[in-house]
Amino acid sequence: MSRVTLATLALVALSGCAPKVAAPAAGPPVATGETPGTRCDAGAASALVGRAADPSVAEAQRLSGARAVRRYRTGDALTMDYRADRLDVETDARGVIVKLSCG
């Protein structure tokens, strides 16, 4: 075989490794599930870190503007789904808030 033929065969074989680029979808844009103005701002509730979670979670939600709250203890298993409108409240074993974050 000639060098040109070998080079052509190599390029054809390698083209199967190239990433596939999807064509743009036709129709209306896909909704992201996020309504304008529903983002969480954990920094607005940061003063509640160090307080007991039971009486403070509702206040943290109000201050952050979050639509939902996920409360968990340090070390608990969590899902990795991201929600811009959710406040995560991490507590220690005594139920004291140790961290506030969004997602």
C-alpha positions in Angstrom: 0.0 0.0 0.0 1.1 3.5 -0.6 1.7 6.0 2.1 -1.3 8.1 0.9 -3.6 5.1 1.2 -2.3 4.3 4.7 -2.7 7.9 5.8 -6.3 8.0 4.4 -7.2 4.7 6.3 -5.7 6.1 9.5 -7.8 9.3 9.2 -11.0 7.4 8.5 -10.3 5.2 11.5 -9.6 8.1 13.8 -12.7 10.0 12.6 -14.8 7.6 14.6 -13.2 8.9 17.8 -14.2 12.5 17.1 -16.9 13.9 19.4 -20.3 14.1 17.9 -21.8 17.6 17.7 -25.6 17.7 18.1 -27.5 19.8 15.8 -29.6 22.6 17.4 -33.1 21.4 18.4 -35.9 22.8 16.4 -38.8 24.4 18.2 -39.2 26.5 21.4 -36.2 26.7 23.8 -36.1 24.1 26.6 -37.2 25.3 30.0 -34.5 25.2 32.7 -37.0 24.9 35.5 -35.8 28.2 37.0 -38.3 31.1 37.3 -36.7 34.5 37.3 -36.3 35.8 40.9 -36.1 32.4 42.5 -32.4 32.2 43.1 -31.1 31.5 46.6 -28.8 33.9 48.4 -27.2 32.0 51.3 -25.1 35.0 52.3 -28.2 37.0 53.3 -28.8 34.4 56.0 -25.2 33.9 57.1 -25.9 35.6 60.5 -27.9 32.4 61.5 -24.8 30.2 61.4 -24.1 29.1 65.0 -27.8 29.2 66.0 -30.1 26.2 66.7 -31.6 25.1 63.4 -35.2 24.2 64.6 -36.2 27.8 65.2 -34.0 29.3 62.5 -34.6 27.3 59.3 -37.8 29.3 58.4 -36.0 32.6 59.0 -33.0 31.4 56.9 -35.4 30.5 54.1 -37.1 33.9 54.2 -33.8 35.8 54.3 -32.2 33.8 51.5 -35.3 33.9 49.2 -35.1 30.2 48.6 -38.2 28.3 47.5 -37.1 25.0 49.2 -34.8 24.0 52.1 -32.8 20.9 52.6 -31.6 20.3 56.1 -29.0 17.7 56.9 -26.3 16.8 59.4 -22.6 17.0 58.6 -21.6 13.7 57.0 -25.1 12.7 55.7 -25.4 11.3 52.2 -27.0 13.8 49.8 -28.1 13.7 46.2 -26.0 15.7 43.8 -28.9 17.4 42.0 -28.5 21.2 41.8 -31.4 23.5 42.4 -30.7 27.2 42.3 -33.8 27.9 44.4 -32.8 25.6 47.3 -31.1 26.5 50.6 -29.0 23.8 52.1 -28.8 24.0 55.9 -26.0 21.9 57.4 -26.2 21.2 61.1 -23.9 19.5 63.6 -25.0 16.6 65.8 -26.6 19.0 68.3 -28.8 20.7 65.6 -26.7 23.9 65.4 -26.3 25.4 61.9 -22.7 25.1 60.8 -23.1 26.0 57.1 -25.6 27.6 54.7 -25.3 27.2 50.9 -27.5 27.2 47.9 -27.9 24.3 45.5 
